[in-house]
Amino acid sequence: MGMVTLSDDMFTADVIADPYPYYGRLREEDPVHWNELYDLWVITRYDDVVWMTRHHELFSNAVFRNDPRPAYPAIDESDLGLYEYVRNYQADQFIQHDRPEHLEMRKVVHSYFTPRAMEAWRPFVQKAVQELLDAAEHKGHMDVMKDVATPLPVLVIAQMMGVPAADRPHVRKLAEKLLNIGRGEHDRMKPLTEGMQGMIDYVSPLVDERLTNPGDDFISVLAAGERNGVFTRHQVLVNTSLLLLAGHETTINLLCNGTLAFLRHPEQWALLKEDPEGWAQRATEECLRYDAPVKSLQRIATQDVDMRGKVLRKDDRIRWFISSANRDPEAFAQPDRFDISRDPNPHVAFGSGVHHCLGATLARVEGQEVFKALAERFPSLHVETEVIEYQPSITFRSLKSLPVSWS
Amino acid sequence: MDRRLRVWVDHHRCVGNSMCEALAPAVFRLNANRQSEAFNPAGDSEEKVLEAAESCPVSAIFVEDAQTGARLFP
């Protein structure tokens, strides 16, 4: 064949540090690639990813129910029981369903997350960002991850859940345990299950209360789904956690990866600073494209599917790579260039099709407000470290920290 | 009687989430690309059409009064 064989290990240090050259070679040389090591298809072209996301009937999202294969990266053998707990928990999330059930479940929560409804959260987000930045400014230095990106989504989600102020530190602790969902460490199951069970224990009495006394919060929305027979109680509880499981790490990554992209591209940072309000929207879209929060997602083939001369067999495991699709030269001019003036910018950071990210508008609002506020308040911002490290995850593009300073 | 509506879907934005089709199947349906088309703006009530437009997660649906051109959504 004349091509150099690529290693199937997607967790090597250089691929975790910078996956784009690896994705680029697959996209060019073998866009529908069978990865022997992880027993899955690796899909890397934009057109293929869009086509697959729009053909949900061919690619099941009920992954935890339908994929009997073990966790990867591997976990401690003593934790296999905990992994069963995680599988059952995840399997009850509405996103881990296919039609027709998925549609009925999504309908319950969909109207809570419309663009107009999420736009109404902008003042709350603005205020939270200013308060977090006030505290960082007072300290004189900041880790964008620890001081802004990690607390912000939890503040918003806790408010959506109607969590009283006194309980927020508890929810924040649970949220940090739940972040283990996207990690690669062999001992991650223990803190993850503690976070999952902790959320169930915390939310259960709230659900009881809001079944009888509904408000305009998200738990009341889910409780109404239980009353209407769409959700079981366990589904209500795990879908409350889903706000954090799906909305925390992803938002952290948008905020941190985006900030890092700006600090590594001073001319784009200068452009944003000229008119933060005017650029915030397009800048956020480019951050989502250039270094997407979610690198790849998994599905299971529901039947044999022909793609580019290969046959994906029923029950085969599939991962499509958002981060690769977003750098496909067939879809984006100069795809490796970070360019906030890119317009249109049809990236697939939020996926596409029936499973398109429910929280997309909220993530956008948070990104826009953070990038705008950083440019306005910290024009001399720069990265404080030479060593940029990422979590060993196949799903998330997650920094370990992002220390910055200003003059 | 409901006024006549002009309804269209911006295909630069549409991601084929298909909530519009689920809410108003007599107005919207997915094409071969799995993007929505307002094939019959008079297929359901104005209220239902506006609900579908509001439910679009990427604000791809536009609604106007066909007579006056007044924008009804967004």
Interface residues (C-beta under 8 A of the other chain):
Chain A: T53 R54 H55 L103 R106 K107 H110 S111 F113 T114 P115 R116 P344 P346 F350 G351 S352 G353 V354 H356 L358 A360 T361
Chain B: H12 V15 G16 N17 S18 M19 A22 N33 R34 E54 S55 C56 P57 V58 S59 P74
